[in-house]
Amino acid sequence: MNAAASSIVDVAFALRGSNLPRDHRLALSRALTDALPWLADEPLAAVHDVNLVHGGGEPALLSARSRLVVRVRRERAGELAALAGRTLQVGGAPLELGAATLRELAPHSTLYAHFVDAGAADEAAFLDAMTDELRDLDVRCHHVCGREQHVRGPGPALRGYSLLLHGLGAASSLRVLERGLGAHRLMGCGVFVPHKTAAAVGE
């Protein structure tokens, strides 16, 4: 799937550390905006959830392949990459950022977000809201809602669902990657990545 290069990129940091809280979205967002206050004022900035070793233990272990990935405007990528070598405190766990690598956004016919904030909506109302947001982005596709989840928020816990979009054209896919869906993008909510199959829904 071909598309023009996006004005938004991902900056991926290698990580040095042993563990993170399993529910680390809020703490990671706060650590990053403390280190780079301008992130809070970037409307298209987003922070990917850090992949952790599966299981129910707390805290969760980092794997050798764990990365911190932050989505920003291309012109901000250099400022963000300057965090390499810094250590962030994330929920009491030290997280040292290694070398930064720039990754171009790659449109794909199927995109997946692990958690999209639903606010007070139930599943049916959530899907209606997603349909409206996609229409506002001029995106036509099919969507499949996964299981309900709860994560720590700045106030009450956030409630949301995983969401898979499929049947996307290149331009539409890029718009979703750039804009995301729902709220709390700096907490990793509504941040989409390419996905090869629908198997992830419900994970």
Secondary structure, 3 states (H helix, E strand, C coil): CCCCCCCEEEEEEEEECCEECCCCHHHHHHHHHHHCHHHHHCCCCEECCCCCCCCCCCCEECCCCCEEEEEEEHHHHHHHHCCCCCEEEECCEEEEEEEEEEEECCCCCEEEEEEEECCCCCHHHHHHHHHHHHHHCCCCCEEEEEEEEEECCCCCCEEEEEEEEECCCHHHHHHHHHHCCCCCHHHCCCCCEECCCHHHCCC
